[in-house]
């Protein structure tokens, strides 16, 4: 791309000045368009939409947190109930084992006494036979 031919310094300076003036005019038009009542109204409408969207998002987040908190509380209650039931079952099982052990110990003691009585009776019979035999 070639620039314009035969440009003098004065032509270049005037072109630069014209470009700067045009740029300032465009900026002034843009500023006046941005400050117009229609633009202000559109900006306020966008702000209102943004605020409503933020409020909806905050409400959804609060609802979600409340649901999660409720689920956590329900889960904790269920786990506590399960732990209590498990502990009660373990306690009942332990008591059953202890009772069975006590019964078995009593049976063994009774059987030992019966064996002792039978042995004593055998010894007494043997002694009695020895005495008769004399």
C-alpha positions as CSV (number, residue, x, y, z in Angstrom):
1,X,0.0,0.0,0.0
2,X,1.5,3.3,-1.0
3,X,0.9,6.6,0.5
4,X,-0.3,9.7,-1.4
5,X,2.3,11.1,-3.7
6,X,3.8,14.6,-3.6
7,X,2.8,15.4,0.0
8,X,4.4,18.3,1.5
9,X,4.8,19.0,5.3
10,X,2.0,21.5,5.2
11,X,-0.3,18.9,3.6
12,X,0.6,16.4,6.2
13,X,0.1,18.8,9.1
14,X,-3.3,19.9,7.8
15,X,-4.3,16.2,7.3
16,X,-3.2,15.5,10.9
17,X,-5.2,18.5,12.2
18,X,-8.3,17.5,10.2
19,X,-8.0,13.9,11.6
20,X,-7.7,15.2,15.1
21,X,-10.7,17.5,14.7
22,X,-12.7,14.6,13.2
23,X,-11.7,12.4,16.1
24,X,-12.8,15.0,18.7
25,X,-16.1,15.5,16.9
26,X,-16.7,11.7,17.0
27,X,-15.9,11.6,20.7
28,X,-18.2,14.5,21.4
29,X,-21.0,12.8,19.4
30,X,-20.4,9.6,21.3
31,X,-20.5,11.4,24.6
32,X,-23.7,13.2,23.8
33,X,-25.2,9.9,22.6
34,X,-24.2,8.2,25.9
35,X,-25.7,11.0,27.9
36,X,-29.0,11.1,26.0
37,X,-32.1,10.2,27.9
38,X,-32.7,7.0,25.9
39,X,-29.2,5.8,26.6
40,X,-29.6,6.6,30.3
41,X,-32.9,4.7,30.3
42,X,-31.3,1.7,28.6
43,X,-28.5,1.7,31.1
44,X,-31.0,1.9,34.0
45,X,-33.0,-1.0,32.5
46,X,-29.8,-3.1,32.2
47,X,-28.9,-2.3,35.8
48,X,-32.4,-3.3,37.0
49,X,-32.1,-6.6,35.0
50,X,-28.7,-7.3,36.5
51,X,-29.9,-6.6,40.0
52,X,-32.9,-8.9,39.6
53,X,-30.7,-11.6,38.2
54,X,-28.3,-11.3,41.1
55,X,-31.2,-11.4,43.6
56,X,-32.5,-14.6,41.9
57,X,-29.1,-16.2,42.0
58,X,-28.7,-15.3,45.7
59,X,-32.1,-16.7,46.5
60,X,-31.3,-20.0,44.6
61,X,-28.0,-20.2,46.5
62,X,-29.7,-19.6,49.8
63,X,-32.3,-22.3,49.0
64,X,-29.6,-24.7,48.0
65,X,-27.6,-24.1,51.2
66,X,-30.7,-24.6,53.3
67,X,-31.5,-27.9,51.5
68,X,-27.9,-29.1,52.0
69,X,-28.0,-28.1,55.7
70,X,-31.3,-30.0,56.1
71,X,-29.9,-33.1,54.3
72,X,-26.7,-32.9,56.5
73,X,-28.8,-32.8,59.6
74,X,-31.0,-35.7,58.5
75,X,-27.9,-37.7,57.6
76,X,-26.3,-36.9,61.0
77,X,-29.5,-37.9,62.8
78,X,-29.7,-41.2,60.8
79,X,-26.1,-42.0,61.6
80,X,-26.6,-41.2,65.3
81,X,-29.6,-43.5,65.4
82,X,-27.7,-46.2,63.5
83,X,-24.8,-45.9,65.9
84,X,-27.1,-46.1,68.9
85,X,-28.9,-49.2,67.5
86,X,-25.6,-50.8,66.8
87,X,-24.4,-50.1,70.3
88,X,-27.6,-51.4,71.8
89,X,-27.2,-54.6,69.7
90,X,-23.6,-55.0,70.8
91,X,-24.6,-54.5,74.5
92,X,-27.4,-57.1,74.2
93,X,-25.1,-59.5,72.5
94,X,-22.5,-59.0,75.2
95,X,-25.1,-59.6,77.9
96,X,-26.3,-62.8,76.1
97,X,-22.7,-64.0,76.0
98,X,-22.2,-63.3,79.7
99,X,-25.4,-65.1,80.6
100,X,-24.5,-68.1,78.5
101,X,-21.1,-68.1,80.1
102,X,-22.6,-68.0,83.5
103,X,-25.0,-70.9,82.7
104,X,-22.1,-72.9,81.2
105,X,-20.1,-72.3,84.3
106,X,-23.0,-73.4,86.5
107,X,-23.5,-76.5,84.4
108,X,-19.8,-77.4,84.6
109,X,-19.8,-76.8,88.4
110,X,-22.8,-79.1,88.8
111,X,-21.2,-81.8,86.6
112,X,-18.0,-81.5,88.6
113,X,-20.0,-81.9,91.8
114,X,-21.7,-84.9,90.4
115,X,-18.4,-86.5,89.3
116,X,-17.0,-85.7,92.7
117,X,-20.0,-87.3,94.4
118,X,-19.7,-90.4,92.1
119,X,-16.0,-90.7,92.9
120,X,-16.6,-90.3,96.6
121,X,-19.2,-93.0,96.4
122,X,-16.8,-95.3,94.6
123,X,-14.1,-94.7,97.2
124,X,-16.6,-95.3,100.0
125,X,-17.8,-98.5,98.3
126,X,-14.2,-99.7,97.9
127,X,-13.5,-98.9,101.5
128,X,-16.6,-100.6,102.6
129,X,-15.6,-103.7,100.7
130,X,-12.2,-103.7,102.2
131,X,-13.7,-103.5,105.7
132,X,-16.1,-106.4,105.0
133,X,-13.3,-108.5,103.6
134,X,-11.2,-108.2,106.9
